[in-house]
């Protein structure tokens, strides 16, 4: 399973792209492609490969919903703790554009999430 296109990009599409795409790129940040994600925005890169805890994308999702800079904005659907954990795993694995889930040695928590999500998409 290609990790970026089948795991990461759908999460970004679900929670981020409505405000950060080619048409509407708040803070000059686009999250609709790998290249745009890695370029960052007005405040610089939002991903620090191998360091999810220092990556602005993750920091914004983990901050309190009413905190300044929390993303997605209050009132919008929010990613679950499991979805954020998957993004953290991907960043900590080097945030590759290519490669498979298996190559990135996912934790059992990440694998459970991916298997559950895969099962949901097959049943839809």
C-alpha positions in Angstrom: 0.0 0.0 0.0 1.7 3.3 -1.1 1.7 5.2 2.2 1.4 8.8 1.0 -1.2 8.5 -1.7 -3.4 5.9 0.1 -2.9 6.9 3.7 -1.6 10.4 4.2 -3.2 12.3 1.3 -6.7 11.1 2.1 -6.4 12.4 5.7 -5.1 15.8 4.4 -7.9 15.8 1.9 -10.5 15.1 4.6 -9.3 17.7 7.1 -7.1 20.3 5.4 -7.4 20.7 1.7 -10.7 22.7 1.8 -8.6 25.6 3.1 -5.2 24.7 1.7 -5.5 23.9 -2.0 -4.8 25.6 -5.4 -7.9 27.8 -5.1 -7.8 28.7 -1.4 -4.4 28.5 0.1 -4.6 30.1 3.6 -1.2 31.2 4.9 0.2 30.5 1.4 0.1 26.9 2.4 -1.1 24.1 0.1 -1.6 20.6 1.2 -3.1 19.1 -1.9 0.1 17.5 -3.1 3.3 16.0 -1.7 5.4 18.8 -3.2 3.2 21.6 -1.9 3.1 20.0 1.6 6.8 19.8 1.8 7.3 23.4 0.6 5.3 24.8 3.4 3.7 28.2 3.6 4.2 31.8 4.9 5.7 30.5 8.1 8.0 28.0 6.4 7.9 24.2 6.3 5.1 22.4 8.2 6.8 19.1 8.2 10.2 18.4 9.8 11.0 14.9 8.6 11.7 12.4 11.4 10.3 14.9 14.0 6.6 14.9 14.2 6.8 16.7 17.6 8.5 19.6 15.8 6.3 19.6 12.7 3.8 22.5 12.6 1.2 20.4 10.8 1.1 18.0 13.8 1.4 20.8 16.4 -1.6 22.6 15.0 -3.7 19.4 15.1 -2.7 18.6 18.7 -3.2 22.0 20.2 -6.4 22.7 22.1 -9.3 23.3 19.8 -9.8 26.9 21.0 -6.0 27.7 20.8 -4.7 30.2 18.4 -3.5 28.4 15.3 -5.4 25.1 16.0 -6.2 23.4 12.7 -8.7 22.4 11.4 -10.5 25.5 12.7 -13.0 25.2 15.5 -16.4 24.1 14.1 -14.8 22.0 11.4 -14.5 18.2 11.5 -11.4 17.3 13.6 -9.1 14.3 13.0 -9.2 11.6 15.6 -6.3 10.8 17.9 -5.7 7.7 15.8 -5.6 9.7 12.5 -3.1 12.1 14.1 -1.0 9.2 15.3 -0.9 7.9 11.7 0.4 11.3 10.5 2.9 11.4 13.3 4.1 7.9 12.3 4.5 9.0 8.7 6.5 12.1 9.6 8.7 10.2 12.1 9.3 7.7 9.3 10.8 10.4 7.2 7.6 11.6 5.5 8.4 9.7 2.2 6.5 10.5 -1.0 6.8 6.8 -2.1 7.1 3.6 -0.3 4.7 1.2 1.3 3.3 0.9 4.8 5.3 -2.3 5.4 8.5 -0.5 4.5 7.9 2.1 7.2 7.5 -0.5 10.0 4.1 0.7 11.5 3.3 0.2 15.1 0.5 -2.2 16.0 -1.7 0.9 16.7 -1.1 2.3 13.2 -1.7 -1.1 11.6 -5.0 -1.6 13.5 -6.2 1.9 12.2 -5.1 1.2 8.6 -6.8 -2.2 8.6 -10.0 -0.8 10.0 -9.9 2.1 7.5 -9.2 -0.3 4.6 -12.2 -2.5 5.7 -14.5 0.5 5.8 -13.4 1.7 2.3 -14.0 -1.8 0.9 -17.5 -2.0 2.4 -18.5 1.5 1.0 
